[in-house]
Amino acid sequence: MMDINILEKINFGEIDGYGDPNLEKYFLDNDYWNKIVENDIFFVVGKKGTGKSSIYRMLEKEAIKRGSLVINKDFGDFPFEKLLQLKDDNFAKPNQYQTIWKNLILNLFIHNIAKLPIENNEFFDQIVKYDNTYLKNAIDLHKEVVIKTIKKQGNLVFKNIGYAGESSSNDTFGRGEENISQINIALSELILNFFITSNYENNIIIQFDRLDDNYNQYQDIEEYYQAIISLFKTVYGFNQLLRSKSIKNAKVVLYIRSDIMKAMGNRDAESARWDDFRYDLSWNVNNMKDINNSDLLKMIDKRIRTSSLDTTNLTFAKVFEIPTSELKKCGIKYTLFGSLVLQTLFRPRDLIKFAKTLQMEVVREKTFNDSIYKTALKKYSNWLVNTEIANEINPVLGVDYKYVIELLRLCGSRTLSVKVFTERYLSIKHQFKFKPLELLEFLYSVGIIENIWKDKFGKYMHRSIFRNEGDFDRNLQLRILPAVWTGLTV
């Protein structure tokens, strides 16, 4: 039977790996250093809650052990509104922000190369001189490059961050206000020459995370997309330049949500070139029979084992050792863990939230039963729909959001056809931005609905973007994901 005292000692961790102080203890490492750093990966792509920030953090820690340098830059509070004012008028969309992005990246490389113990290299000496003169007073360099850049007579001009001393005629770079395009040419050449001529072999990787953290707050979301597309083009071009010079130990890696990546692809055909250089994070369980060998279960079990000395030999199944008869009263057909997973979008974030919510209810009531399970499910589902999903779909739906919620409630929890959905859609007296099929495909893409049908034996089959990444099929029945339906009706 379940031991409540043991359950109290378990720390399932935080739902967001970005600031979790115990992440290193229970991080599930699937050889990410070799997969991302040692291979030609420029973009790490995953749905919200799939562990991008966790990998971002752990690669930085791993670099220390390997004698390499991983420079992590957080864009959660980056001055995007200022950057959106720095279009380079010499370029057409979506390339108009590449000048400022390239300058930011080059300065980050300069600033960090200057800290290395390099001897007898003239290009390194120039890098150190530039850093000491212009960048040494920077605290958050990636932010300050943007803040210190202005537009003057149609060109981008950089006002130096760390002006120090008098100008010398021997300086490679001037002082005061400098044209960024000219600076970029000189810095790029300096960095390439350093890597080509130096004997430094360890990795120098610059990583950008949380580029999409606050994108729904921008008044002009299309301009945001143009800025991010410019960044991706800049990184792709710069990394390819390094590769062309056989420089294998330096690159920039971007972490981005898959829905943002898809949106960029819809706006720029050249983004298809990035596919060979992206690493996709997925926690899907295509067949529920494989749940006991899934990374989701490995992740939860590792968090249990590392919680305390009393839990080192325990698993989720041992902690929640509940009779099958009691599970059946809750409507649970599979294991309890399988039931939890089916209520998620197959993401660590959701699973951890549900496990913590259930833990809190069971510990408070000192038992497990149908009522407690359903209470935990309602609380979790309310969070899933009204916090997680709402934050993701609001920027896309805009004023349509509340009408889409009304439409979903009108559809109910049972299966329905596209035809019936369209009838419900037309009954809502609102001019939607999306046509019925377009709206269905969007709702499918964010995991709100799934396809459902019966096989030849009469068994229900399911397909969703999260469960097995199948495309939406208009010829099949559809239904609202059960956890989403619960959240809609709490």
ChimeraX attribute file (.defattr): number of C-alpha atoms within 10 A of each C-alpha:
attribute: neighborCount
match mode: 1-to-1
recipient: residues
	/A:1	9
	/A:2	16
	/A:3	14
	/A:4	18
	/A:5	10
	/A:6	14
	/A:7	18
	/A:8	13
	/A:9	14
	/A:10	19
	/A:11	17
	/A:12	22
	/A:13	19
	/A:14	16
	/A:15	18
	/A:16	19
	/A:17	24
	/A:18	18
	/A:19	12
	/A:20	12
	/A:21	10
	/A:22	15
	/A:23	19
	/A:24	14
	/A:25	11
	/A:26	18
	/A:27	16
	/A:28	19
	/A:29	13
	/A:30	10
	/A:31	8
	/A:32	16
	/A:33	16
	/A:34	9
	/A:35	12
	/A:36	19
	/A:37	22
	/A:38	12
	/A:39	12
	/A:40	18
	/A:41	20
	/A:42	25
	/A:43	25
	/A:44	21
	/A:45	22
	/A:46	22
	/A:47	22
	/A:48	22
	/A:49	20
	/A:50	23
	/A:51	23
	/A:52	23
	/A:53	21
	/A:54	20
	/A:55	23
	/A:56	25
	/A:57	19
	/A:58	17
	/A:59	23
	/A:60	19
	/A:61	15
	/A:62	15
	/A:63	19
	/A:64	11
	/A:65	10
	/A:66	10
	/A:67	11
	/A:68	17
	/A:69	22
	/A:70	25
	/A:71	18
	/A:72	16
	/A:73	20
	/A:74	18
	/A:75	17
	/A:76	15
	/A:77	11
	/A:78	20
	/A:79	14
	/A:80	20
	/A:81	13
	/A:82	14
	/A:83	20
	/A:84	16
	/A:85	13
	/A:86	24
	/A:87	22
	/A:88	19
	/A:89	14
	/A:90	10
	/A:91	12
	/A:92	10
	/A:93	15
	/A:94	19
	/A:95	21
	/A:96	21
	/A:97	26
	/A:98	23
	/A:99	21
	/A:100	26
	/A:101	24
	/A:102	24
	/A:103	23
	/A:104	18
	/A:105	23
	/A:106	20
	/A:107	25
	/A:108	19
	/A:109	22
	/A:110	21
	/A:111	21
	/A:112	17
	/A:113	20
	/A:114	19
	/A:115	11
	/A:116	12
	/A:117	8
	/A:118	13
	/A:119	10
	/A:120	8
	/A:121	13
	/A:122	14
	/A:123	19
	/A:124	24
	/A:125	15
	/A:126	19
	/A:127	23
	/A:128	20
	/A:129	17
	/A:130	21
	/A:131	23
	/A:132	16
	/A:133	20
	/A:134	21
	/A:135	23
	/A:136	18
	/A:137	14
	/A:138	15
	/A:139	10
	/A:140	11
	/A:141	19
	/A:142	21
	/A:143	20
	/A:144	17
	/A:145	23
	/A:146	23
	/A:147	17
	/A:148	14
	/A:149	23
	/A:150	20
	/A:151	15
	/A:152	11
	/A:153	7
	/A:154	12
	/A:155	17
	/A:156	21
	/A:157	22
	/A:158	24
	/A:159	20
	/A:160	19
	/A:161	21
	/A:162	16
	/A:163	16
	/A:164	14
	/A:165	8
	/A:166	8
	/A:167	13
	/A:168	10
	/A:169	8
	/A:170	7
	/A:171	11
	/A:172	12
	/A:173	19
	/A:174	14
	/A:175	18
	/A:176	13
	/A:177	15
	/A:178	17
	/A:179	16
	/A:180	20
	/A:181	17
	/A:182	11
	/A:183	18
	/A:184	19
	/A:185	13
	/A:186	14
	/A:187	21
	/A:188	20
	/A:189	11
	/A:190	18
	/A:191	20
	/A:192	15
	/A:193	16
	/A:194	20
	/A:195	21
	/A:196	14
	/A:197	12
	/A:198	15
	/A:199	11
	/A:200	14
	/A:201	12
	/A:202	14
	/A:203	18
	/A:204	22
	/A:205	20
	/A:206	20
	/A:207	21
	/A:208	20
	/A:209	21
	/A:210	20
	/A:211	20
	/A:212	18
	/A:213	16
	/A:214	14
	/A:215	18
	/A:216	17
	/A:217	9
	/A:218	13
	/A:219	10
	/A:220	12
	/A:221	14
	/A:222	12
	/A:223	15
	/A:224	19
	/A:225	19
	/A:226	20
	/A:227	24
	/A:228	23
	/A:229	27
	/A:230	22
	/A:231	23
	/A:232	23
	/A:233	22
	/A:234	22
	/A:235	22
	/A:236	20
	/A:237	13
	/A:238	18
	/A:239	20
	/A:240	16
	/A:241	15
	/A:242	18
	/A:243	15
	/A:244	10
	/A:245	12
	/A:246	11
	/A:247	16
	/A:248	19
	/A:249	17
	/A:250	20
	/A:251	26
	/A:252	22
	/A:253	27
	/A:254	21
	/A:255	23
	/A:256	23
	/A:257	21
	/A:258	16
	/A:259	17
	/A:260	19
	/A:261	20
	/A:262	11
	/A:263	12
	/A:264	20
	/A:265	15
	/A:266	10
	/A:267	14
	/A:268	13
	/A:269	9
	/A:270	11
	/A:271	17
	/A:272	10
	/A:273	11
	/A:274	15
	/A:275	12
	/A:276	11
	/A:277	16
	/A:278	18
	/A:279	19
	/A:280	15
	/A:281	16
	/A:282	18
	/A:283	19
	/A:284	20
	/A:285	20
	/A:286	16
	/A:287	10
	/A:288	15
	/A:289	11
	/A:290	10
	/A:291	18
	/A:292	14
	/A:293	11
	/A:294	15
	/A:295	17
	/A:296	21
	/A:297	20
	/A:298	16
	/A:299	18
	/A:300	22
	/A:301	22
	/A:302	20
	/A:303	26
	/A:304	25
	/A:305	20
	/A:306	19
	/A:307	18
	/A:308	13
	/A:309	9
	/A:310	13
	/A:311	19
	/A:312	14
	/A:313	12
	/A:314	15
	/A:315	18
	/A:316	19
	/A:317	14
	/A:318	14
	/A:319	18
	/A:320	17
	/A:321	13
	/A:322	16
	/A:323	10
	/A:324	14
	/A:325	9
	/A:326	13
	/A:327	19
	/A:328	14
	/A:329	12
	/A:330	16
	/A:331	11
	/A:332	17
	/A:333	12
	/A:334	15
	/A:335	16
	/A:336	19
	/A:337	19
	/A:338	17
	/A:339	14
	/A:340	20
	/A:341	24
	/A:342	18
	/A:343	20
	/A:344	25
	/A:345	27
	/A:346	24
	/A:347	22
	/A:348	24
	/A:349	19
	/A:350	23
	/A:351	26
	/A:352	23
	/A:353	22
	/A:354	25
	/A:355	19
	/A:356	20
	/A:357	18
	/A:358	22
	/A:359	21
	/A:360	16
	/A:361	16
	/A:362	19
	/A:363	16
	/A:364	12
	/A:365	11
	/A:366	12
	/A:367	12
	/A:368	19
	/A:369	14
	/A:370	14
	/A:371	11
	/A:372	18
	/A:373	17
	/A:374	15
	/A:375	14
	/A:376	20
	/A:377	21
	/A:378	21
	/A:379	17
	/A:380	25
	/A:381	27
	/A:382	20
	/A:383	18
	/A:384	23
	/A:385	19
	/A:386	13
	/A:387	11
	/A:388	16
	/A:389	16
	/A:390	15
	/A:391	13
	/A:392	16
	/A:393	15
	/A:394	14
	/A:395	15
	/A:396	14
	/A:397	18
	/A:398	11
	/A:399	12
	/A:400	16
	/A:401	16
	/A:402	12
	/A:403	17
	/A:404	18
	/A:405	13
	/A:406	15
	/A:407	17
	/A:408	21
	/A:409	15
	/A:410	14
	/A:411	20
	/A:412	14
	/A:413	16
	/A:414	12
	/A:415	16
	/A:416	17
	/A:417	15
	/A:418	17
	/A:419	14
	/A:420	13
	/A:421	20
	/A:422	15
	/A:423	13
	/A:424	17
	/A:425	23
	/A:426	14
	/A:427	11
	/A:428	14
	/A:429	8
	/A:430	11
	/A:431	11
	/A:432	17
	/A:433	13
	/A:434	13
	/A:435	11
	/A:436	18
	/A:437	15
	/A:438	11
	/A:439	16
	/A:440	21
	/A:441	18
	/A:442	18
	/A:443	18
	/A:444	25
	/A:445	19
	/A:446	18
	/A:447	21
	/A:448	23
	/A:449	24
	/A:450	29
	/A:451	25
	/A:452	19
	/A:453	15
	/A:454	12
	/A:455	9
	/A:456	7
	/A:457	6
	/A:458	8
	/A:459	9
	/A:460	10
	/A:461	10
	/A:462	18
	/A:463	20
	/A:464	24
	/A:465	21
	/A:466	23
	/A:467	23
	/A:468	16
	/A:469	14
	/A:470	15
	/A:471	14
	/A:472	21
	/A:473	16
	/A:474	14
	/A:475	10
	/A:476	15
	/A:477	19
	/A:478	26
	/A:479	22
	/A:480	24
	/A:481	22
	/A:482	18
	/A:483	21
	/A:484	26
	/A:485	22
	/A:486	21
	/A:487	19
	/A:488	19
	/A:489	11
	/A:490	9
